[in-house]
């Protein structure tokens, strides 16, 4: 028995591409950031710091729910489920106008806006990478 025949041949679906893992990680980070903003909004409403209590409670809950979708999409991508790519690309695409308006604010928001924009672009690139596409659609070809 030679070394070539003793080692099992890697299957087409074995091993997730780095680009898919990177895209999923960025998407999860963006979802977590949204959830933290929502929780912070609700906490400020409950602590009496907000002027419009009901609006901040409801708005915070909506933002938390908006943060859950990218986290679920990232989880699906890590399991190589195709449905996760569309909401993940949408989330990363939404970062671009957010980054633009953050940069327009000036001051320290410029650095934060650049970071958000770079994360959005890297996330889109990673998710639309041919290796990511091949990993997500490999089951369909078989």
HELIX and SHEET records of a PDB file:
HELIX    1   1 UNK A    3  UNK A    6  1                                   4    
HELIX    2   2 UNK A   18  UNK A   46  1                                  29    
HELIX    3   3 UNK A   53  UNK A   78  1                                  26    
HELIX    4   4 UNK A   84  UNK A  105  1                                  22    
HELIX    5   5 UNK A  108  UNK A  127  1                                  20    
HELIX    6   6 UNK A  130  UNK A  136  1                                   7    
HELIX    7   7 UNK A  138  UNK A  141  1                                   4    
END                                                                             
